């Protein structure tokens, strides 16, 4: 679907990240598993569910693929680059397998359904293929593969949410945790493969979400991010057997409030919102609670109404601009970011200028910016011709990136002299003499440790003294 030039929607520093075992894990495991994850935060969250299932099956984690009995790649179909990387890694694992015949190699996630026959039969790169809704079947599939059979389960589900599985948080910083609240997507955006790889939308039991968030807080976490392809369409109707079932249906606004009420010391974030679904109720809940971060990721994709219609985004340019106005009216100073695609099918220079002008109007703090590349199986691939030359796509993307860099710097410069409450996430990437944290508006801020005796996970007051286009610089008060 998309190739990215800069400020990527996926955290590129984590692509291909291998799960680490528990520190000082006293348990002894007869078999070890190794997982690499690719793609969005949902995939990394899914790997935590898989880790939990494997631990309960008697596998322990390792970060050394060569000592593993089971190697799994949790894959992404959103970008062609991710698929190419996974194929390259599978070829490398096949070499390890030739020296260790008992090794099992499997593919999880979004690539599983789309190219299962190629991976299993034509290229013979894997032993196990498991779709996003079939992780519970992993123990049985591993047994089949150990017996010499090719093991496959890519069935999509209308019910599976893994609500009863406690994720094993192997790579967490111990401060911020991700909690999946729903799976799948009903929005048939023509450029997107997600509805075909992750299935229809279904919301997780609200009370299991609250339990998981409370458990994270009790274990010392200070921030949770509620995850879903489209969190604002979350809707859960309790059954008679549920605790608090008499409270009626739970919308995203009410879920957000329930999580915020766990403790004022627990920060709450969420991602991602679809512009058509975020309601005033949600905005007023964000305004009401100090610990709900004042930041909304609101993907626009294009500033042209004509292109938005071709993308099946179900809103117009003017409607989106009115939503931006409403956010700023109810939550002054709210941070807003976006996703933008350059060079979608038939895009003209006028359409491109509409995108640039809408970016100016919205004043995004940051954007995840891509040029369009066709992904197999999407509605766009079936309906439209990918007719914009790559040189034009890249030139338009560069203009979008240049504009966003200017907007980001302007946004950061407005914060000079201001004081923010910052949650310390850990050391700065550049120096262990500095702390790194985030403001409520999701801006990264770096400041000297001095001799204040602060620790990771503390809330501190920081005054902004300088900035770059990407980072605020400050001093501890």
N, C-alpha and C positions, 0 to 999 in steps of 0.2 A: 504493500500500500504506500508506504512513505519512506523516503530517505531524508535524513536530517543533516543539516549543516552545522548547527550550533545550538546550545542550550536545549539539549535533547530531552524528550519527554520521558525516556528511560534514563535512570541513573547509570551513566556509562561506566562509572567507577565500580559498579557492582555487577556488570554483565559478566557471566561466566564464573561468578563467585561460588566457591565451594563451601559447603557447610562445615563448621568446626564442631568437634565433639565437646561435650560438657567439660569444663575445666575441673581437673581432679576428680573425674567420674570414677567412683570406687567399683562400679560393676564390671564384670568380666563378660565379654561377648565372644561367642564362637565365630560369628560372622560380622563383617563390617560393610557398611554402605557408604557410598560417595555420591553427593548430589551437586551438580552445577545448575544454577538458575539463570535464565535469560528473560528479558522483557520488562514488563511493568511490575509495580509493587504487588499486584494481585498474584503474580506468579511466585514471587518470593514468599508471600503469605501462604500460598498453596504448598510450597516446599516444607514449611513448618508443619503442616497437617500430615504430609507424607512421612516426615521424620517421626512424628508421634506414632503413626501406624507401624512403622518399621521397628521402633524401639519396643513396642508391645509385642512384636513378632520375634524379638530376640536379637535384632541387629543393633550394632553400635556404629556411631558415625566416625568417619576418618576424613582428613584433608589430604591424604595421600592415595591417589587413585590406584597406584600399583599394589597397595596392600588390601584393596577392597575386593569383596566377593560379589558385590552388586554395584554397578555404576549406573546412575540415572541422570539424564539431562532433562530439566524442566524447560520446555521450549516455548517460543513465541512465533506467531505467524504474521505479526503486524508489519514487520519490515523485512525486506528481502535480505538485508545484511545479516539479520539474526539467523535466518535459515541457513545462509551460507556458512556462518560461523559454526553452527551446530553440526552441519554435515562434515566440516573439516575436523571437528572434535571427535565425531563418531569414527572417522577413518583412523585417527590416532589411537582410539580405544581398541579398534580392531587389531592393531599391531600388538597392544598389550595382551589382548585376548589370545593371540596366537602363541604367546609364551606362557599363558596361564589359561588353559582350556576350560577350567571350571568357572571362569569369570562370566557373569551375566551382565549384559548391557541393555538398558531400556530407555525409551523416550516417553516422557510425560507431557501433558499439556496440549497447547493449541496446535502444534504441528501434527499431533498424533493421528487425528481423523483424516486430515487432508492428504498426507503422503504415507499412510501406513503400509500400503502394498509395496511401494517403492523401497521403503526402509527394510521391510521384512523379506520380501521375495526377490525383487530385482537386484538390489544392491547388497542384500544380506548383511546389513550393518548392525542389526539389533536382534535381541531375543524376545523383548517385551515391549508392547506399545499400549499405553494407558491414557485415556482421555481425562479431561478435568473433572468429570463427574463419577469416575470409576476408581478412585484411589482406595476405597475400602476393599476392592477385590485384589489388591496387590499381593497379599500373602498367598492366595490361591494361584495367582498367575506366576509367582516366583516358583512355586512347587511344580507347576506345569513345565516351566522353562528348565528347571533342574532335571526334569525327566526327558529332556530333549525335544519338547514341543515348542513351537512358536506361540507365545501367549499374547492375546489381544483382547482388550475391552475398551471400546471408544464410544459406548452408548451414552447419549446425553439423557439427562433426567429432568423432569419437571418438579422434583421434590428435593433432591440432594442439596443440602447446605452445610454439611459437616458440623452441625450445631453442637453435637455432643462430644466432639473431639477437641481436646485441649492442645493447641499447637506447641511444639517444642521450639523455643526461641533460642536457637543456637548461636546466632550472629548479632544479637541485640546489643545495643550500647547500655542497656539496663535503665535507660531514661525514657525512651520513646518506643511504644509498641503499636503494631498494626492489627486491627480487628476487622475481619471480614463480616459485613452485615447482610450481604446479598450476593447472588451469583447470576451470571447471564445478562442478557440485554434484549429488550423488545424494540429498540430503535433501529430501524433498518436503514441506517445511513449508507448510502450507496458505495462509499469508499471503504467500508469497514467489514472485516471478516469475523469480528467477535460473535455476532449472533449465530454464526454457523459453527464456530469452534467451542463456544461456551454455552450455547443453548438459550432457552427462554429464561426470562427474569423470574426469580423466586426469592422471597425475603426470608431471612433466618429468624428463628424464634427470638423475640425481643428480650425475653428474660435470660436466655443463654448468653446474649450479647452483654447484658448488664453484669451477669455473673463473671464473664471473662474480663471485662473492664475493671470490676471491683477487685478481682484476683490480681490483676496487674498492679493496681494501686497498692494493694496490701503487700506486694512483693517489692515495692520501692519505685515502681515506674511513676513518672510525673506527667506523662503525656500519652494519649491514645489518638490514633488516626482511624476513623471509621471508613472502611473501604468498600467500594462497589463500582460497577461500571456506570451506574447512574443512581447515586445515593438518594436523590430527591424523590424518586419513585418508590422508595421503600414503603411497604404496607404489610403489616402483619396482623392477622385476626386470631386472637388467642382461642384455644379450645377449652372446653369445660375442665379438662384435667390440668391446665396450666395454673400456676400460682398467679394471683391477681387477674384471673381471666375476666372478672366482672368489670374491669376498667375499659373494655371496648377495644376497638381497633387502634393499633399503634402506627401513626404516620412518622415520617422522618423528623418532623418538628418535635413531636412528643418523644421520640427516641433520643434525639439530641438533648432534650431537657432532662430525661432520665439519667443519661450518662453524666451530664454536667452536675447533677445533684449528688453524685457519689461522693465528691469532695471538692471544695473550692481550690484545693491544691493540685487537682488533676486537670491539666489542660486538655482540651478536646479540639481536634481538627477533623476534617472529612474531605474525601475526594472520590469521585469527581461529580460535578453537577452538570446537568443538561439545562441550558437556558430556559427551555419550555416548562420545566418541572419545578424549578426553585420558586417557592411561594413566599408571600409576605409573612406567613406564620413562621417559616424558617428564619427569615431575616429578623423578626422581632425576638425570637428565642436567642439568636446570636447576640442581639443588642442587650438582652436582659441579663445574661450571665457573663461575668467578667472572665471566667475561665474558658469560655468558648472563644477560640481565636478569631480575630477580626480579619479573616482572609477567605476569599472564595476563588476557586479555580473555575472559570466560566468559559469553556472552549467556544470560540466563534467559528473557526475554520475558514470563513471567507467573509469579506465585507460587501459582497455583491448579492443582492436579492436573487438575481437570476441563477447564480452559481449555487446559492443556498438551496434553491428549489431543486436543482439537479442533484444535489447531495442528499436530498430528503431530510433536511434539518428542521423543517416544519415551522420556521420563523423567518421573518424578513429582517432586512438591515435596520429598519426603523424600530421594529419590535425589540430587537436586541439592544439598541441604543436606549430605549425607554427602560429596559431592565437594568442597565448600568445606572441610569438616573435614579431608579428606585432604590438600588443598593446604597448609593451614596447619600440618598435622602434619609433612609432609615438608620444606616450605620456610617456616619461621617468618619472618614479616615480609614475605611475598610481597604485592605489590600486586595487587588484583583489581578489575576493572571489569565492567560488564554493559550489555546492551541490554534495554529494558523497553517493552512496548506497553500502553497504556491503552485500554480500551473495545473489546476484541475482541468479536466476535459473541457475544451472549447473556451477556456478563459481568455478574455481579451485584455488589451492594455487598460481599457476603461474599468473592467472588473477588478483588475489589479490595483488601480488607483483608488477604487472604492474600499479595498482592504486597507490600504495605507491610511486613508482618511478616517476610517472607523477606528483604527489603532490610535490615531491622534486623539480622536474624540474620547475613547475609553481610557487613555492614559495608563496602559498596563504597566504594572511593576516589573513583570517579566513575561515572556512568552516562550512556548515550545514551538519551534518553527521548522517546517518540513517542505520538501518539494514532493509532489505527487508521483508515485509510481504504482502502476496497476498491480493489484494482488489477485491471484486466481480465486474464483468462487464468489467474488463480490458482485453486487448488483451493477456497479459501474463497469466492471469487466464485461458483463453480458449486454449492457445497454448502450455504452458509449465507446467512442474511439479515443484512445490516449494520444491526442493529436498535437500536444504542445511540445516543440523540440526541447531536448534536455538543456541546451544552452540558454534558451529563454527561461525555462524553469529556474535554473541556477541563478541567472541574473535577477529575476524577480525575487527569489528567496534572499539574495544578498541585499537587495533594497529593503526588504522586510526586516532582516537582521540589523542592518545599519540604523533603521528607524527605531527598532526596539532598544538597541544599545543607547540611543539618545534618550528615549523615554525612561529607561531604567536609571540612567544617571540623573536625569531631572527629578525622578521620584526620590532617589536617595539624597540628593542635595536638599530637598525639602525637609529632610529629617535632621539636618545639621543643627546642633544646639538642643535638640529634643532629648528627653529622658524616657527610656523604655524599661519595662520589666522584662528581663531576659532569663530564659531557662538555659542553664549551662549544659551543653550536650557532651562536652569533652574538650580535649586539646585542639588548638588550631592545627590545620594540616601543615602549616609552614613552620610552626615553632611550638615546642612544649612549654615555652614561657608565656604563652597566650592562651586564653580560653576562647572557645567558639560556642555561640548559642544563637537562638532565634527570638525575634520579637513576635508578638501576637500576630503581626501582619506577615509573618513567615519570611522576614528578611534576616539573612545571616549577618551576625555582628561579631567582630573579633576585638578583644580587649586584653590588656596586660593583666597577669595574675597578681602582680604587686606582692604584697604580704598580707592580703586581706583574709586569708584562711578559708577561701571558698572551696567548694567541692563540686564535682560533677553531680548534676541533679538539683542544685540549689537555684532558687530564684534570686536574682540580684537586680539592682538598679544601675543602668549604664547610660551615660551621656554620650551622644554621638558627636565626635570631634572632626571626623573626616570620612571620605567614602571613595569607592571606585564605582564603576557601573554595576558591579555584581555584589559588592560587600560594603557593609557599614563598618567603620572603625570607631572605637569609643574608649571611654575611661570609666572604671568602676567608681561608683559613688559610695 
